[in-house]
Amino acid sequence: MNPYSYPSAGTTFHLTLKNTTRHYWQYRFDFTSASPSSWPESRTVSGEYFQPRRANKAPLVILLHGMGDHSVTPCQLLAKALVREGIACLVPYLLLHSSRLPEAWRTAFPVLTSEQWLQIYQASVIEARQAIDWASRREEIDQDNIAVLGISFGGFISAIAMGIDERIKAGVFIVAGGNGEKINQKSRLSSIKKGYRRTEAEYQSIQQSYWQYLSEVAEKGLENTVPPRIGFLTDPMTFAHRLRQRPILMINARWDEAVPREAVLDFWQEAGKPAIAWFPATHATLWLWYPLVRQKAVNFLTEIFGMP
């Protein structure tokens, strides 16, 4: 079962010039989501496209934000840093953005059903893949050099998209991890504790089931394995075996109250122990270290893209 498949018909972007600097053109874009999960009022995906002025066949980074609108800001800042290096950047607004979150879900959010979360993940991954479809037809984009950079929820989406879509060459996952049941069980956030807490026996039983499922997916493939729980399809660790030996940088907070260290290490192990940087911060205060986070992300991506 692969919920992240979608019709292969071409995606049409509508671009509107928003700003011009000596380094880049900044456009507003929109396109129609191909996800069957998208609600009618949420079907239009919008965002920003940063095109370097002096680059020919520029690499592309798709930057995916976390829950809420506030995490769009670091995506925009990182995009402006990357485009100055000659890297084109797309910042789409995902289904969790206030401009798109279905009205019927707002009162309960973030405590949603497994089915609702699957719809959110499905839409987000498919829309990231549609962005690659579009980029592959752009003359200014080097389709052999495409990466994803995701923050928190966007990091989860980036990991899944990269695991499914081999057109993605590299990934930067910031304050993200895997093993969603462990995240829910060990998280110190009150909203998660209130909505998802299991008894220890329930938690251990689900963990045992999940590790068995991971073994079957690695052996038989995602499409040939039936998940015991819907939530297993939205867990980045389900796709981590497909990330081994591929260029990945993880940036994490040592005292993350949302994504516990144990869950980060589970994903890191399953992904083949990629490069990882730990900052003395919490989930939100990581951005007090923004200059260093930016430097690590920019250095990693320019090196992967073979840029001076």
C-alpha positions in Angstrom: 0.0 0.0 0.0 1.5 3.3 -1.1 -0.7 6.3 -0.3 1.8 8.7 -1.9 1.2 7.7 -5.5 -0.6 10.2 -7.6 -1.7 10.8 -11.3 1.3 11.6 -13.5 -0.4 14.4 -15.4 1.7 17.6 -15.6 1.4 20.2 -12.8 0.8 23.7 -13.9 2.4 26.4 -11.7 1.2 30.0 -11.9 4.0 32.5 -11.1 3.6 36.1 -10.1 6.7 38.3 -9.6 6.7 39.6 -6.1 10.2 41.0 -5.5 13.5 41.6 -7.3 16.9 41.9 -5.7 20.4 41.9 -7.2 20.7 38.2 -6.3 17.3 36.7 -7.2 13.7 37.0 -8.4 11.1 36.2 -5.8 7.8 34.8 -7.2 4.5 33.9 -5.6 3.2 30.6 -7.1 0.1 28.4 -6.9 -0.9 25.1 -8.3 -3.6 22.5 -7.8 -2.9 19.6 -5.5 -3.0 16.1 -7.0 -3.7 14.5 -3.7 -7.1 12.8 -3.3 -7.0 13.8 0.3 -7.2 17.6 -0.3 -10.4 19.2 0.8 -12.0 21.5 -1.8 -11.1 24.7 0.1 -7.5 23.4 0.5 -6.8 22.2 -3.0 -4.9 25.2 -4.1 -1.2 25.1 -3.0 0.6 28.4 -2.8 4.0 29.5 -1.8 7.2 31.3 -2.9 9.8 30.6 -5.5 13.3 32.1 -5.3 15.1 32.0 -8.6 18.8 33.0 -8.7 19.5 35.8 -11.2 23.0 34.6 -12.4 22.7 30.9 -12.2 22.4 28.6 -15.3 20.9 25.1 -14.5 20.7 25.9 -10.8 20.2 23.2 -8.2 16.8 23.3 -6.4 15.9 22.9 -2.7 12.3 22.4 -1.7 11.9 23.8 1.9 9.0 22.4 3.9 7.8 24.1 7.1 6.4 22.6 10.3 3.1 23.0 12.1 1.6 26.5 12.0 2.6 29.5 10.1 5.6 30.6 12.3 7.9 27.9 10.9 7.6 29.3 7.4 9.9 32.2 8.5 13.0 30.0 9.0 12.3 28.4 5.6 12.2 31.8 4.0 15.4 32.9 5.7 17.2 29.7 4.6 15.8 30.1 1.1 17.3 33.6 0.9 20.6 32.3 2.1 20.7 29.4 -0.4 19.5 31.5 -3.4 22.5 33.8 -2.8 24.7 30.8 -3.4 23.0 30.2 -6.7 20.5 27.6 -5.5 16.8 28.0 -6.5 14.3 27.4 -3.7 10.6 26.6 -3.4 8.7 27.2 -0.2 5.2 25.7 -0.5 2.5 26.2 2.1 1.5 22.8 3.3 -1.9 21.6 4.5 -1.1 22.6 8.1 -0.7 26.2 7.1 -3.6 28.5 8.3 -4.4 29.3 4.7 -5.2 25.7 4.0 -6.1 23.7 7.1 -9.7 22.5 6.7 -12.1 24.4 8.9 -13.6 21.2 10.3 -10.2 20.2 11.8 -9.2 23.5 13.4 -10.9 23.0 16.8 -9.4 19.6 17.4 -5.9 20.3 15.9 -3.3 19.0 16.7 -5.2 16.0 18.2 -6.5 14.4 15.0 -7.5 10.8 14.0 -5.0 8.6 12.3 -7.1 8.9 9.1 -6.9 12.7 9.2 -3.1 12.6 9.7 -2.8 10.3 6.8 -4.6 12.8 4.6 -2.3 15.6 5.8 0.9 13.5 5.1 -0.5 12.2 1.8 -1.2 15.7 0.5 2.1 17.1 1.8 4.3 14.4 0.2 2.4 14.4 -3.1 2.6 18.2 -3.4 6.4 18.1 -2.8 6.6 15.5 -5.6 4.5 17.7 -7.8 7.0 20.5 -7.2 9.7 18.2 -8.6 7.5 17.4 -11.6 7.3 21.1 -12.3 11.0 21.8 -11.7 12.0 19.0 -14.1 10.4 21.0 -17.0 12.1 24.3 -16.1 15.1 25.3 -18.1 16.8 27.2 -15.3 16.7 24.1 -12.9 19.2 21.3 -12.9 16.9 18.3 -12.4 19.8 16.1 -11.3 20.4 18.3 -8.3 17.2 18.5 -6.3 17.1 18.4 -2.5 14.6 18.7 0.3 15.0 20.7 3.6 12.3 20.2 6.2 11.7 21.6 9.6 9.9 19.5 12.3 6.8 18.2 10.5 8.4 19.4 7.3 11.4 17.2 8.2 9.1 14.2 8.5 7.5 15.0 5.1 11.0 15.5 3.6 12.2 12.1 4.8 9.1 10.3 3.4 9.3 12.1 0.1 13.0 11.3 -0.3 12.4 7.7 0.6 9.8 7.4 -2.1 11.1 9.6 -4.8 14.6 8.9 -6.1 14.7 12.2 -7.9 15.6 13.8 -4.6 19.4 13.7 -4.3 19.8 14.9 -0.7 18.0 15.9 2.4 18.4 18.2 5.4 16.1 17.2 8.3 15.9 19.8 11.1 14.4 18.9 14.5 12.8 15.8 13.1 13.1 12.0 13.7 11.0 8.9 13.5 9.1 6.2 15.4 6.0 8.2 15.9 4.6 6.1 18.7 7.8 6.7 20.7 7.5 10.4 20.0 3.9 10.4 21.2 4.8 8.4 24.3 8.0 10.2 25.3 7.1 13.7 24.3 6.9 16.4 27.0 4.4 18.5 25.1 1.1 18.7 26.9 -1.0 18.6 23.7 0.6 15.3 22.7 0.4 13.9 26.2 -3.3 14.7 26.4 -4.3 13.3 23.1 -2.0 10.3 22.5 -0.8 8.8 25.7 -0.9 4.9 25.9 -0.5 2.6 28.8 3.0 1.1 28.9 1.6 -2.3 27.8 -0.2 -0.8 24.8 2.9 1.2 23.9 5.2 -1.9 24.0 2.7 -3.9 22.0 2.6 -1.3 19.2 6.4 -1.0 19.2 6.8 -4.7 18.7 4.2 -4.6 15.9 6.0 -1.7 14.3 9.5 -3.2 14.3 8.0 -6.4 12.7 6.3 -4.2 10.1 9.6 -2.4 9.3 11.3 -5.8 8.7 8.6 -6.8 6.3 8.7 -3.5 4.4 12.5 -3.8 4.0 12.1 -7.3 2.7 9.0 -7.2 0.6 8.5 -3.4 -0.2 5.9 -1.0 1.0 3.4 -1.9 -1.7 3.4 -5.6 -0.7 3.1 -5.1 3.0 -0.2 -4.4 4.9 0.4 -2.0 7.8 -1.2 -3.2 11.1 -1.9 0.5 11.9 -2.6 3.5 9.6 0.0 5.5 11.5 2.8 3.3 10.3 2.3 4.9 6.8 3.0 8.4 8.2 6.1 7.5 10.1 9.4 8.6 8.5 11.1 5.5 9.9 9.0 3.3 7.6 11.0 4.8 4.7 14.4 5.1 6.4 15.8 2.0 4.9 15.6 3.7 1.5 17.7 6.6 2.7 20.8 4.6 3.6 24.0 5.6 1.7 22.2 8.8 0.4 23.4 12.3 1.4 21.6 13.4 4.5 22.2 16.0 7.2 20.2 15.9 10.4 20.2 18.9 12.7 18.6 18.3 16.1 18.1 19.8 19.6 19.6 18.0 22.5 16.7 18.9 24.8 13.9 18.7 22.3 10.6 18.4 24.2 8.6 17.5 21.0 10.8 15.0 19.2 12.7 13.1 22.0 16.4 12.1 21.5 15.5 8.4 21.6 13.1 8.8 18.6 15.8 10.8 16.7 18.3 8.1 17.3 15.9 5.4 16.1 15.5 7.2 12.8 19.2 8.0 12.5 20.1 4.3 13.1 17.5 3.0 10.5 18.6 5.7 8.0 22.2 4.4 8.1 23.7 6.8 10.6 23.9 9.9 8.4 25.7 13.1 9.5 24.0 14.6 12.5 24.6 17.8 14.5 23.2 18.4 18.0 22.6 21.8 19.4 22.1 22.7 23.1 18.5 23.8 22.6 14.9 22.8 22.7 12.6 22.3 19.7 11.9 26.1 19.4 15.1 27.6 20.8 17.1 25.9 18.2 16.6 29.0 16.2 18.7 31.0 18.7 21.5 29.2 16.9 20.2 30.2 13.4 23.6 31.5 12.0 25.2 28.1 12.7 22.2 26.1 11.5 22.2 28.2 8.3 26.0 27.6 7.9 25.7 23.9 8.3 22.8 23.6 5.9 24.3 25.8 3.2 27.7 24.1 3.4 26.2 20.7 3.2 24.0 21.5 0.2 26.7 23.4 -1.8 29.1 20.5 -1.3 26.5 17.9 -2.4 25.7 20.0 -5.4 29.4 20.4 -6.3 29.3 24.2 -6.0 32.4 26.3 -5.1 
